[in-house]
Amino acid sequence: MKRKGQRGIAALEVALALPFLVSMIMVLIEVSNMLYTYQSVEDASREGARAYVRDGNSANISNIINSTMNKLPATSLNTTVTTNAAAKTVTVEVQYGYSSFFSANQLLSSFHSGPVTLQSTTTMSLP
């Protein structure tokens, strides 16, 4: 049989632990979203390089990169295509300004001052 005061102690323990657990869940969501975004940037870079190797020109690469990153807003997307004729390679660099998933939350957005730039570079040899 529990004492009468045990219920109050359990409520106090929950009240002390709940903010920590909620913040850990928010950090887990934020890191997962950032990893998903980075994976999309990496895939877009790879697909852009493949398109250049396949087609031989850079006219359609930005459309392919935008379609690869279709679930992310393209407002902060920067693409650079560089060819090296001597080495017979093409390099596609994609940069994306990632903003926090919890941008309205002042607590999490206070840890960094602005968008984090996620970058991926892919180099492929030309045929």
C-alpha positions in Angstrom: 0.0 0.0 0.0 1.4 3.4 -1.0 1.7 6.2 1.3 -0.4 9.3 0.6 2.6 11.4 -0.3 3.9 9.1 -3.0 1.5 10.4 -5.6 2.8 13.9 -5.1 6.4 12.8 -5.5 5.6 11.0 -8.7 3.8 14.1 -10.1 6.9 16.2 -9.2 9.2 13.7 -10.9 7.1 13.8 -14.1 7.0 17.6 -14.0 10.8 17.7 -13.7 11.5 15.1 -16.4 8.9 16.2 -19.0 10.7 19.3 -20.3 13.9 17.4 -20.8 12.1 14.6 -22.7 10.2 17.1 -24.9 13.3 19.0 -25.7 15.1 15.7 -26.6 12.3 14.7 -28.9 12.4 18.2 -30.6 16.2 17.8 -31.1 15.7 14.3 -32.5 13.1 15.7 -35.0 15.4 18.6 -36.0 18.5 16.4 -36.6 16.4 13.9 -38.6 15.0 16.6 -40.7 18.5 18.1 -41.3 19.8 14.6 -42.3 16.9 14.1 -44.7 17.6 17.5 -46.3 21.4 16.7 -46.6 20.5 13.4 -48.3 18.3 15.3 -50.8 21.1 17.8 -51.5 23.6 14.9 -52.1 21.1 13.1 -54.4 20.5 16.3 -56.3 24.2 16.8 -56.8 24.7 13.2 -58.0 21.7 13.3 -60.4 22.9 16.6 -61.8 26.4 15.1 -62.6 24.8 12.1 -64.2 22.6 14.3 -66.4 25.6 16.2 -67.6 27.5 13.0 -68.4 24.5 11.6 -70.2 23.4 14.8 -72.1 26.7 16.6 -72.5 25.4 20.0 -71.6 24.4 22.0 -68.5 21.1 23.4 -69.9 18.8 21.0 -68.2 20.8 20.3 -65.0 19.0 22.9 -62.8 15.6 21.5 -63.7 16.8 18.0 -62.8 18.2 19.2 -59.5 15.0 21.0 -58.7 12.9 18.0 -59.5 15.2 15.8 -57.3 14.6 18.2 -54.4 10.9 18.5 -55.1 9.8 18.4 -51.5 12.1 21.2 -50.4 11.7 24.9 -51.3 14.1 25.9 -54.0 14.4 29.5 -52.8 17.8 28.9 -51.1 19.3 26.5 -53.7 22.5 27.3 -55.4 24.0 25.1 -58.2 27.4 25.3 -59.8 28.6 23.2 -62.7 32.3 23.1 -63.6 33.9 21.1 -66.4 37.6 20.3 -66.6 38.5 19.5 -70.2 42.0 18.4 -69.4 40.9 15.9 -66.8 37.7 15.1 -68.7 35.5 15.6 -65.5 32.4 17.5 -64.6 31.8 18.7 -61.0 28.4 19.6 -59.8 28.1 21.5 -56.5 24.8 22.0 -54.8 24.4 24.3 -51.8 21.1 24.6 -49.8 20.4 27.0 -47.0 18.7 24.8 -44.4 16.5 26.7 -41.9 15.3 25.1 -38.7 12.2 22.9 -38.7 11.2 24.7 -35.5 11.9 28.2 -36.8 9.1 29.6 -34.7 10.6 28.2 -31.5 12.9 30.8 -30.0 14.6 28.2 -27.8 15.9 26.1 -30.6 16.6 28.9 -33.1 18.7 30.7 -30.5 21.4 28.0 -30.9 22.3 29.1 -34.4 22.1 32.6 -35.9 20.8 31.8 -39.4 20.4 29.1 -42.0 23.0 26.4 -42.1 24.4 25.8 -45.6 24.4 22.1 -46.6 26.7 21.4 -49.5 27.4 18.4 -51.7 29.9 18.1 -54.5 29.9 15.3 -57.1 32.7 14.8 -59.7 32.2 12.3 -62.5 34.4 11.5 -65.5 33.2 12.4 -69.0 33.0 9.8 -71.7 
